[in-house]
Every structure is written in structure tokens, then in C-alpha cells.
């Protein structure tokens, strides 16, 4: 198995993690291993569909209806000599 070393963790952060580990009945190392394993199994943002996000943000609930003018005729074609 691989090992990871994390440096410069604030003392308050380490203490909070140690307390959470103790409340879970685990050592700090076992608790962090469990948390990292759970985080690595979650879906990544790459699986998010941009169209779903656009629909949520700009869909019918958040949009407006614009009146479109009638179209009468097409522009005349351009001919090149």
C-alpha cells in the first residue's frame, strides 16, 4: 500500500480530526484512511452535465419569454461575377 505524508497542518485541525477519530472509535490514522477512501469514491465534477446545470440556472423558472417579430422575407441573394 502507498503512504502519504501531509505537512503544515494547523494544530487546531489536527486536534479536531483526532477528536472526530476518537468519537468514531478509531485511531487518527485509521480515521483519516477511512475519510480519504470515502472521498475518493465520490463522483467527480467531471460527471456533471453542463446542460443540466444550465437548465437549473436558466431554465423556464428563471427565464423570460420574448416576443419575436414576424419574419416577412429573406434578404436577397448575393451574386458574384
FENMORA-V680879 format. One record per helix or strand of 3 or more residues. SS is the DSSP state (hx for helix, st for strand). FROM is the first residue (numbers start at 1). TO is the last residue. If there is no record, write none. Layout:
SS_FROM_TO ; SS_FROM_TO
This chain:
hx_11_23 ; hx_28_41 ; hx_45_47 ; hx_50_58
